[in-house]
């Protein structure tokens, strides 16, 4: 089951659907950094290579974060 969340990134509204487990890891990472989930997603969006899907970038980031 995917959970969809909406964000404004670079002035454009977008939605991303991920498994709840990925959202949980990303939410914890944002809290640990003292930023909002939206701010973390914007940071990841700004770093991703052109042509790479945001959902994929978020999943890879979540997998690489320390537990």
N, C-alpha and C positions, 0 to 999 in steps of 0.2 A: 504494500500500500504506500503510495506517495503522498506527501504533504506539500501543498503548494503555498508559497509565501511570495508576497509582492514587495518590490523595492523600487526606489528611484535611484538610478545609477547614471551618472554623467548627464543629468537632466531629463532622462527618459524613464518612464515607468516600465518595469519588466517583472515577470513572474518566473519563479524557479520551483520545480517540483523535485524533491528529494525524499529518500526514506527517512523516517523519524529518527533513526539512529544517527544519521549524518547531521541532522539539524541539532540534535542534542550535543554532539561533540563540538560543533561550531558555536553553539550558544555558550557552552562552558568556556571555550577558548576566548570568546569575546569578553565574557565576564572576567576572566583571569587577566585580560589586558586592560580592563576598565573602560571598554568601549561597547557600543551597542552592536547587536548582530548586524544591523544595516551598515554600520561603519566597517565592520570586518568584511562583509560581502563586497562593499565598494572597494576596499583595499585589494581583495583578491581579483575583482573584476579589472582593476587598473593594471594589475601585474600579468594578467593572462595574455598569451600570445594571440595575435589575430587569427581568427578562424577556429579557435578552440571554444567549445561550448562552456558557458558559465557553470552549468550543472556539473560538468566533468571537472572543471577547475575546483569547484567547491568540494567534490568528493575526494579528489586527490589531496587537497589541502587537509581535509579532515583525517585522511589516512596517515599523513605525515606528521600530524601534531603529536606532541608527547602526551602520553596518557597519565 
